[in-house]
Amino acid sequence: MISDETIATILRSIYVSGTATLLATTWGIPTSYILTLKRRVGIVEAVIESLVGVPTVLLGLLLYLLLSSSGPLAPLGIRLLYTPQAIVLGEAILITPLMISTTYRVLKNTVVTYSELALSLGASKTQVMTLIIKESLPGVVASIIMSFSRALGELGIAMMVGGNISGYTRVMTTAIALGVARGDFEEAIVLGLVLLTIMVVISITLKLLNKVYSIG
Amino acid sequence: MVSIKLRGVWYRYVGGNDWVLKNISLTIEPKEVVVITGHNGSGKTTLLKITSLIYRPVKGEVLVDSNDFWSLEEDEKLMIRRKVVYVHEKPILLKDTVLGNVAYGLRIRGIGNDELLRRCKEVLEELGIWGLKDFNAYKLSVGQTQLVAIARALVLNPEVLLLDEPYAHLDMKKKEVLTRVLSRRCREGMTLVIATHQRIDNTELSVSKTVTLENGELVNTYT
């Protein structure tokens, strides 16, 4: 039987990573679109791609220093350390490069190709934009899902800025780490299986989207 | 009827140092059949994209019916663009059926379903590909893709049709069908501009002008 606490941990994980993904989407997708309109983005592209692999513990450490009660944001009354919001913020920052990088790759091809096509067939500016959104949507959604998957599976940030507080900031990955440390393998295995299931579902969804994307 | 005049047009791609087109002046009068020839990389595609009002020249003017196209208001540009249709050398089809693709240009012009279907059927039958109407556009052969893209342009009854290497992937039979269809449209008053390095059958399509490009320069114009 899965305990209520385990279910709460699963739901909290999905909520925290989902919110982080939404947050990253608000700045990640527009940034990708702006990048596709810029001409010389080689350096920006390289920086973003290198940030995709940033170690989560490093980001966790930086956020810890930033959000702690003696950190630079404390005088402004921002004390988010050991709150779900801190994990949301950390995960949103973590997945932003991945989201920008994957979305940019989708949009880079779509914007040029389809805007020329739409213009050549007499589309207005709005119709050009509509076509670009329609044609790039599956790829953009795939990028968002991939980012969610990355947020859900990360440990370093959730542990360092969330604090793994039972019933408050404990998420699946931190619960698994704690279960292993305590020798409570049963809960760790259940959560591990749930995490794996979610990842498999995400992977299948991505494949289906890819099929839709390439076939139409 | 639309006439397009290029006056001293220069073009280079963003980030590129070399001029792809150098000081091109060319007039395309209504009902003309103009063939643009030249080796690969001579600038044919770029010239077509400028003539079809997709690319804006870096220097020089594009006059449409004596008006500088790039100085016009957006709604005026749109009105003109709807009369001038361009088909890419490597056509891009939408993630839709063949019918959905051919209907796209009509839909964005607000044409109703009945007329839309009638016109699509007419042009697809004309090109002998009505049987493909429900096919997924992404599963077509290169030649079929090219014909669908040309159908998507022809269904709009353009005043000026610009085709980039339209015969490149077609077999002999399809080439003949396409030439016959284009010839009929030209007799009805359509202006046709074709960029190709293949020989054009002058008996079917009465070519008014052949323009030769070399390294971005217009080297010859035969009338």
Interface residues (C-beta under 8 A of the other chain):
Chain A: R39 R40 T113 Y114 E116 L117 A118 L119 S120 L121 G122 A123 S124 K125 Q127 L131 E135 V212 Y213 S214 I215 G216
Chain B: V14 G15 K49 S52 L53 I54 E74 L78 R81 R82 K83 V85 Y86 V87 H88 I92 L94 K95 D96 Y104 G105 I108 R109 N136 A137 Y138 K139 R152 A153 L156
